[in-house]
Amino acid sequence: MPTSCVLFATVCLPLIATAAMSGKSSAEKMLTNMIQPLFLAIVVGLMIGVTLLRRDERRVGWLMVCGACLMWVLSSSIFDSFVVETWESSIESSVPTVSEPFDYVIVLGGGTSVTPDGRAQLGQSGDRVGYAARLYLAGIAKNLVTTGDNMKMSGVLSGEFKPQEDPSQQTKQIWIDLGVPASVISELPGQNTSSEMAALKEHPEYWQDKRCGILTSAFHLPRAVKLAERAGVRALPIAADYRSSSGPWTVNHFLPEAEGLVRLQMIFKEWIAMRISR
């Protein structure tokens, strides 16, 4: 098979199919995805592998072709969405309602960051913070608890973070800006999920004989619930920040993209952390 066939199968054919089924704008979007480094590297890898096979260098040729194909599959949205959705649905999230409000909702840190001028901002997992504020403003959560502080560095990297750089401080500031009274907001320390649960264990007034919920990203919820149970904390799981894809599939979803590998890495990290109870 000549390299021209590789180019036609990986570039021309998907573009033609997308233009025919979804129109010019979708084809232009696909073309933008095709000039990204990961896609170009995979196509080049396939072309080199095919060239080596034609030269009868089968061992290295098949290694290149199989490696490129494996990377294509692993980084495609159709594959990583299946993995992420399976992981996120491994635990059933509570559906908050006004008829059964929560006394406390514990929001795990990791949904914020700070700008260079010191302003708290929502991060990639910011739906944790926004969803909790919505629950309070809708009368579904009576009190909010935010967790997270920064690690203290030592040795050659010794130094201290400023108070506003603590995730809990950032979350609190955003909630207050959104109209949540400071009187209903509490803070807990914690530099990772296990230490957050250890801190929560020391405050049974938030969860003992109370309707309490632990709110975090859907991909993080299975690990958070397991660690809460291990610490003896009784709380209902509340999912936010879903990462699985929704909507109809298109040809674009079958193409490799770097974000697919990032999502797979995220799930693998959660799986490893769950195995070592961190």
N, C-alpha and C positions, 0 to 999 in steps of 0.2 A: 504494500500500500504506500503510494508516494506521499510526501509531506503535504502536497496540495490537497489531498483528500482529508488530511487531518485538519487543515485550516477550514475547509468547507464544512466539515462535520461539527467543528467546535465554534466557529465564528459565523460563517455565512448562513448556514441552515437555521440556527436559533434566531438570527436577525430577521430572516425571511419569514419564519413562522410567527414571530412576535408581531411584525409589521402587518401580516395578513390577518391575525386574530385580534390584535389589540390596538393597532393603529401606529401612526408615526411617532407620537410622543413616547409610547412604551418602547419602541425600537431605539429611540434616541437615548432613553434611560439605560437600556441594555448595553448600548455601545459605550456609554460612560463606565458601566461596570466592567466591560471587557478591557478597558485600558488601565485598570487597576493592577498593581504589581503582582498580586496573587494569581489572578487569571492569566496574565502574561507568562508568569513563571511556569504554570501548569501546562499551558499550550507549548511553550518552548521545550519543556521536559518531554511531552508527548512526541514532538517533532524529532528531538534528538534520539529518543528511544526507537522510533520507527526507522530512522536513518541507520542506526546501529543494527537493527534486525535485518534490514536490506543488505547490510554488509556482512551478514552472517555472524555478527557478534551477539549471539543470542542471550547469554547470561546477563550482560550489562544492559542490553536492549530491553529485555523483559523486566529487569529491575527498574529501569527508568519508566517504562510504560505503566507497569503495575503501581509504582509509587505515585506517579502523576494521577492515575485514575483513582487511587485510594484517597489522595488529597482532595480531588474534585468531589468525591462523594461525601467525605467528612465535613467539608466546608460548605456544602450546599444547604440552602434553607430548608429544603424538603426533608433532609436528614436531621439537622440539628433541631428543627422545630418538633420533630417526633420525639427526640430524646428529652428536650426541655419540657414539653407538654406531659410526657410520661412521668418525669420527675416531679413536676409541680402538682400533678394530680394524685401523687402517692399519699397525700394526706388531705382530708376533707376540711375545707375552711368553713368557719362559722359565717353565717349571713346576719350581720347586725340589723336589728329592727328597733323601731321606737317603742314597741310594746314590751321589749325586754332589754332595757338599756344596761350598759356596762357601768359598774361602779368605778372601775379603773381600766384603762387601756394602756398597756406597756408598749412603747414604741422603741424598738431596738435601733441603735445608732447605725450610721452608715449612709444616711440619705441626704447628707448636707456636705458643704465645704465652705471655705471662706475666700472672698475675693482679695486681691492685693491691698485694697483700701480698708479691709476689715469688715466688710459687709457679709452677713451670712446668706448663702444661696443654696437652692435645691441642687442636689447632685443627680447622678444617673438613677439612683434608687429613691429619688425625692418623693415618689408617690406614697411612700411610707408616711412621710411628714404631712403631705397634703391630705391624704385619706383620713388620718387621725383628726386633723382640724375639722374636716367635713363631718366626721362622726360627732364631735363635740357640738359644733354649731347646729347640727340637726337634732340635738337632744338625745343622741344614742349613747354617748359617753359622758359621764359626769365629771371624771377627772382623767388627766393625761399624765403619764410618766415617761420621761425621755431618758435614755441611757447613753453611756459612752464618754470616756475621757481619753486623752492622748497618752501615748507611751512616754515614760521618762527615759531619756537616753543617758548613757554613762560611757566612761572611757574616752577615747578620742572623739566620740560623737556626742559628748555630754552637752546638755543644754535643756532648756525648758520651753514648752510651748506657752503662748499667751492664753489667758482664760477663754477668750473668744474663739480660740481654735479648737476647743473641746466640742465634739459633736453634740453633746447634750445642751451646751450653751447656744450653739447655732440653731438647733431645733427649737429651743425655748424662744429665742428672739423672733424666729419666723412665725411661730404660733401667736405670739403677742401682736406682731404686726398684722396678722390676719384677723385679730379680734378676739382671741382666746385670753381670758383674764389670767394674770400671773398667779392668782390665788388657787387656781385649779391645776397648776402645773408643778410637778415634782421632778427631781433629777436623781439619777443613780449613776455610780461610776461603772467602769467596765472597759477593758481594752480589747476584749474579744467576746464571743458569745458565751463561752463557759464562765468567764469572770462576771459577765452581766447577769447570768443566772445565779451565780453565787451571791452577788449583791442583792438580787431580788429575793433570794431565800431569807436574807436577814431582815426583810421588811414584810412580814406576813400580813400586816395591816392592809396591804394592797391586794392580797389574793385569798387570804384565809377567811372563809365564810363570806366571801364577796363574789360578785359576778365580775370576773377579771378576764381580760383578753390580752394575748400577746400578738402584736401586729408587726409584721416584717414582710420582706419581699417573698413572693410565692416560692421562688427557688431556694430561699433560705429557711423557709418555714419548717420543713421536715427535720432539719438539724436542730433548730431552735426548740421545737416541741420535745424532741428526744432529750435534750439537755435540761429542759424544764422538768420533765418527769424524773430524770435522774437526780435533780436537786430537790425533788419533793414539792415543787411549785405546782399548784393547781390553777390552770388557766386555759381558756379556750383559744384555739388558733384563729387568727384573722389574717388573710392574705391580701397583699397589695403588690403593685409593681410586677405584674405578670410579664414574662419575657417570651412566652410561646406566641407564635404568629397566629393571626386570625384573618378571615377573609378568604376569597377564592384563590386557588393556586394559579400561577402564570408560568410561562417559560422561564422567566427571571429566577423563580424559586429553585430551579434545577441547576443554576450556574453557581460556581464557587465564589465565595466572598469571605473576606477576613473576619467579618463579624460572626460568621458561623463557627469558626474556630475559637473565637473568644467566648461564645456561649457554651461550647463544649468544654472549654477549659474551666469555666465557671462551675458547671455541674460536676466535673471531675474533682475540683477543689472541695466542693460541698461533700462529695462522697468520701474523700479522704479524711476530711475534718470530722465527719460523722463516725468513721471507723475508729478514730483515735480520741473521740469524745472531747473535741475542742470547739 
